[in-house]
Amino acid sequence: MTQTFIKEDTTSRLFGWEHPDKIREFRKNNKSLVKKDKRATLQEAVARGVKEGDYIVFGGMGSVRNPIAAVHEIIRQKTGNLTIGTKGSQHDWQLLAAAGNITKAEVSYGFADEVRGLSLPTRRAVESGRLKVLSEITNAGFQWRFTAAMKGLSFYPTRSSLGTDTLHYSGSKTITDPFTNEKVELLPACYPDVAVIHVHRADQYGNCQIDGNVAEDIELAHAAKFVLVTAEEIVHDEVFSSRPDLTKIPYFVVDAVVEVPYGSHPNQVPSLYSFDEDHWQIWLDASISDEGVETYLQEYVYGSHDHYEYLEQIGGVRVLKQLEKIEKKLAPYPKVAKRRG
């Protein structure tokens, strides 16, 4: 795919970067160690946390454990002019770009649906100029940007992009390493305005457990200014106090928590439910044209008042229970959805 880059020298442009002292002051004034009930409806949490023009990132990796229910709500609320840090994200940000909510992107692996091929809506958005690619970086580079932010630093040192064209589109700077007298790359820290993360379970205070691969979610939760957590279930806080070693995201970085069962559909939440290949095929067929995308959004997003209506739209309990059986290997895996156009 031919990507259209903004022509300015991106090595001098910083997206998602802020002075660490400014962020420390923000955390001092907006984050608290006091345990308080942070439960909200999805509509309330999105309205409070996602603002026009924000830099936004999503948890999970690829098409696994993505906060799709929250993505639908952002589309419904028509919050626009968003900038995305893709960090390996796929269907979540692609839906938002297809709907027109995202207009700028810092990308790593973000324009494909893995085995399902390239995302045609995001490709069309770039080619038409509706979506501007601001910078390009590796998946590892993005994680290190969030790692720097989590640690309250302004950069993360690495050598991973030296000698590659990626360096020139990454926003990185190079300096001479005082120990080796050789070049070293400095990746700018990334402090997103909002991170939306879907987890297996949370308590009312915002403590989170994630079964299996945590991807970059720990770093994201500590780096972002506003952290919106959607959870398959909200459980009693004794679940966390009895096994504190299983807490992946602590309550004091979380700003809102919402119970959203099947909140990653049509994607997978490991150990709970599998991909909905039938619904994926509906989306892939629709995504071939802008008219198809609009029809899909009208039926499944705008046409549903909330996440629970959406679940009824896609087949309800019958479909959801079958996805649980597939994940637990009690039913065979169906044919993988593929783009037909």
N, C-alpha and C positions, 0 to 999 in steps of 0.2 A: 504494500500500500504506500502511495506517495503522500507524505505528511507535509502540511503547510506550516512552516515555522514563522513566527514573528521575526522580522528581519533585524531587529536591534541585537546588539551583542548581549546574549543572555548570560554571559559570564559576569556581567555587571548588574544583572537584575536579580532581585531576591524575592521569591514568592513564598508566602507562609513564614517568612523569617521575621523575628522581632528581637530586640535587645533583651538578653536574659534578665536583666534587672527590672525591666518593665513587666516581664512575665511573673517574676517573684512578687512584685507589688500587686499584680492582678490576683495571684493565688492567695496572697495574704488577705485581700479584701473580699474574695468571692468563694474560696474553698474553706471548709471548716472541719475540724475534728469532732464536732458535736454530732452525735447520732440523731438523725431526724428522719421522719417518714418522707421518702422521696417518690412515692408512688404517684402516678398520674395516668390520665388517658393518653392514648397515642396522639390524638388531636392536640391536647394541651401541651404535651412535651415537645412536639414538632413546632408548634406556634411559638413557644418560649425559647427554643434553642436554635432554630434554623432561621436565619435572617437573610434578606436580600443582599447579594454580594458576598456572602460568606465563603471562606475556604473550608471545604468539607472533605472528610475521609470516612471510609466505611471499614468495619471489621470483617473478619473472615479472610478467606484467600480463594482466588479464582471464583468458582461457583459453589463454594462450600461455606455454610453458616453465615450467609449474607443477610443484612436486615431489610429484606424486600418489603415487608409490611410498612416500615418507616419510609422507604423510598416511595411507595404508593401514596402515602399521606403527604409527603413533600410535593408530589405532583398535584394532588387534589388541592392543596393550599396555594398552588401556583407561585411558590417561592422561587425567584429566578436570579439570573446573572451570577450563578454559583461558579466557583472555581473548584476543580476536583484534583486531589492527589490520588492517582489510581493505585499505586503500590500493589499491583497484581489484582486489583478489583476488576470485575467484569460486568455481569448482568445488572448489578445495582446501578452503577453510574451510567451504563449504556442506556438503561430505561430513562433515566433523567435527561440524558443528552438527547435521546429520541423525542422526548416530550418538550424539549426546549428550555429546561430549567438550568442546565449546565452550559455555559458559553466559553469557558476556558479550562484547559487541562494541563497538568504536569503529568507526564505519562511514564510508566515503565511497561509492564505487560498488561495492556488495557483494551486493545482493539480486537481481541479474539474471544471466542467462546470455547477455547480448548478444542475438544474433538468435534465441535459443531461448526467450526470455521470462523471466518472474520465476521465482525458485527457490521452489517450493512448500514444501519441507521447512523452509527457514529462516523463511518467512512463518508457517507453522504454529507453529514454535518460539517466535516472538515473541508471537503471538496467545495462545498457551497459557501464557506466562510462563516457559517453560523457557529462553528466551534473552532477556537484558536488553540493550537498546541504551543504552550509557553516554554516547556523544557522537556528534556528526555533524560531518563536516568535508569539505572538497573534496579531490579527488585531489592537487591542487597543495599544499594545506595539509599533507597527510600527508607529502609528499615534503620539504617545508620543515622539518617536525618532525624527520625523520630527518637532514636536512642539519645542523640545529643540533646534534643529538647527535653526528654525525660530527666536527663542529668543536669538540666539548667545550664547547658553550654551553648555557645554560638556556632560551633562547627564540630564535625567529626573527621578525623584524619584517616586517609586510606590511600592506596595506590591503584585501586581497581580500574579506574578509567584512564589512567595515564597512557598515552600512546594511542588512544582511540578517538573517533569523532564524537562519541558520546560526551566526552569531557566538555566540548565546546557548546553543547546544548543543555548542560546539566545545572548551570548556575554555580558550579564549583569554582574555586580559585586555587592556584598553585603557589607554593612557597618553597624555600629551601629548608629541608629538614636540618635543624642545628646539630643533630647527632651524626647523620650520615653525609651531610652536605649534598644530598640528592633531592630531586623534586618529590614533593608529597602533595596529594590532592586534599583540599579542605572542603568537605560537603557542608553546605549551610544547614543549620538546624531548621526544622519545620515545626511550627507551632500552629496547628489548625484552629480555626474558629470553633469548629464542632466536629466531634467524632461520634458516629452512630455504630454501636456494637451489639450484635445479637449473641446471647449466651444460653447455655443449657438451663441454668437456674440462678436466681438472685434472691436476696432478702429485701425487705422494705427500705433498708438503709442504702442499698446499692452495692453491697458485697456480691461478687460474682464468682461462680464456678464454671469452668469450661472443660468439657471432657475431650481428650485427644489434643490435636494440634491447636495451639493458641495463636499461631501465625504471628502477627505484629501487634496483637490487641493490647498487650500489657504496655508496650511503648506508646501506642496511640492514646490510651486512657490517661497516661501521665503527661502527655505532650499537649493535648487539646485543652482549649479554654472551657468549652461546654461539652460534657460527656453524657450522651443519651444512650441508655441501655434498654434494649428490648430482650425479654427473657421468655423462654418456653414456659417457665412457671416461676412464680414467686413463692418461696418457701419460708418457714419459720426461721428466725435468726439462730436458733439452736443448732440447725444443720451446719452453720458456719462456725459457731463457737465450739462445737464438739470436734470439728476437724479444720482448724484454722490453716493447716498446711495445704488444703485444697483450694483456698481462696486465691484466685488469679488476679482479680481486679479489686482493690480495696474501696470501701464505701466513700472515703474522703475525697476521691477524685471524681466521683459520679454526681451528676446534677439532677438526673431524672431517671426513674426506672418504670418500665411498663411491662405488664404481663401480656405476651403476644404468642399464644400457642400456634405452632406451624408458621411462625413468623418469617421463615426463610423460603417458604414455598414460592416457586417450583424447584428450589434448590435443596440441597441435602443438609441436614444436621446430623453429624455422625452419632450413631447408636440409637437415634430416635426415629428418623424417617429418611427415605431415599429421594432421589430426584423424581419429579413428575415428568417423565419423558413425553407423555401425551400432551401435556400443557406446553412443554418446551416446543413441541412440533407446531402447536398453534401459534406460538410467538414467532418461531423461525419463518413460518409461511407468511405471517403478517408483516414481518420486518423487511420483506423484499421491496416494498414500496412505501412511500410516505403515506399514501392513502390507507394501506394496510395497517401501518403503525397507529394512525389516528383511529381506525375502527377498533383495534385492539384496546387502546387506551379508553375509548368511550365505553366499551363493554365491560372490561375487567377492572379499571381504575376509577374513572369518573362515574361509571355506572354502578359502583359499589359505594354505599355511604361510609363503610368502614371495613376493617380487615375481616370481620365475621361475615359480612355480606359477600365479600370476595371469596371466602372459603366455600360458601354455598354455591357461588357462581361456578367454581371449578369442579364441583361434584360432591362437596360435603363429606360427611362421615365415611361414605363408601370408599371414596378415592383416598382419603387420608389414612384410613385403616389399612388399605392395600399398600400404601407407601411405607407404613410401619412394618408390615410383613416382609416387604422386599428388603428393607434395611436389615432385618433380623434373619435374612436368608430363609424365611419360611415360605417364600414365593419366588419364582424365577425372575431374573432381571429382564425387563422388556427390551425391545429394539431401541437403540439409542437414536434420539432425534437428530436429524441432519438437515442442513439447509438444502432446499430443492431447486432454488432459482440461481 
